């Protein structure tokens, strides 16, 4: 009987892949992006198309504030998995961080209809609208985000993008 082949590719739904992704996400939460990269390194080539891996890579890039690379990866996620919210949310966030807020808003609202059920969609829309001076529309989007997830109210109270609305919160 021969030993298992260590070069056998990872299976997308295997427990070892899930464990690596969870570990990488944990390292991100601890502010340790270099350890997160190490954790997913063996997965990147064989499973580079996997949405959960791409989302984890995006998480790391955003922690590192690597907006241009994050934007490129988020756009790739949109192409590979156009119905999933993460690509749209993260691409627009990267655009906003790059100072391209109008484009961020346009990209976000052009996403799939399923985005409208996600509190973060409405919250980010509110942030972009506030930065563009559309405060009434921003407040309406904020209220919708609070309806979907009340925890966004706490974020809004300290979010620098929403400073113009602080008195209304």
Residue pairs with C-beta under 8 A, 6 or more apart in sequence:
9 46
10 16
10 17
10 42
10 43
10 46
10 47
11 17
12 47
12 50
17 43
17 47
17 50
17 53
20 39
20 40
20 42
20 43
21 40
21 43
21 52
21 53
21 56
23 36
23 39
24 35
24 36
24 37
24 39
24 40
24 56
24 59
24 60
25 36
25 56
25 59
27 33
27 35
27 36
27 39
28 36
28 56
28 59
28 60
28 63
31 63
33 60
33 63
33 64
36 56
36 59
36 60
36 63
37 60
40 53
40 56
40 57
40 60
43 50
43 53
44 53
44 57
47 53
48 54
49 80
51 77
51 80
51 81
51 84
51 86
54 73
54 76
54 77
54 80
54 81
55 77
55 86
55 90
57 73
58 70
58 73
58 74
58 77
58 86
58 90
61 69
61 70
61 73
62 70
62 90
62 93
62 94
65 97
67 94
67 97
67 98
68 94
68 98
70 90
70 93
70 94
71 91
71 94
71 95
71 98
73 90
74 86
74 87
74 88
74 90
74 91
74 94
75 87
75 91
76 87
77 84
77 86
77 87
77 90
77 91
78 87
78 88
78 91
79 87
81 87
82 112
83 112
83 114
85 111
85 112
85 114
85 115
85 118
85 120
85 121
88 107
88 108
88 110
88 111
88 112
88 115
88 121
89 108
89 111
89 115
89 118
89 120
89 121
89 124
91 107
92 104
92 105
92 107
92 108
92 124
92 128
93 104
93 124
94 104
95 101
95 103
95 104
95 107
96 104
96 124
96 127
96 128
96 131
101 128
101 131
101 132
102 128
102 132
104 124
104 128
105 125
105 128
105 129
105 132
108 115
108 121
108 124
108 125
108 128
109 125
111 121
115 121
116 122
117 148
118 148
119 145
119 148
119 149
119 152
120 145
120 152
121 145
122 141
122 142
122 144
122 145
122 148
123 141
123 142
123 145
123 152
123 155
123 156
125 138
125 141
126 138
126 139
126 141
126 142
126 145
126 156
126 162
127 138
127 159
127 161
127 162
128 161
129 135
129 137
129 138
129 141
130 138
130 161
130 162
130 164
130 165
131 161
135 164
135 165
138 162
138 164
138 165
139 165
139 168
142 152
142 156
142 162
142 165
142 169
145 152
146 152
146 153
146 156
153 169
156 162
156 165
156 169
157 166
157 169
162 169
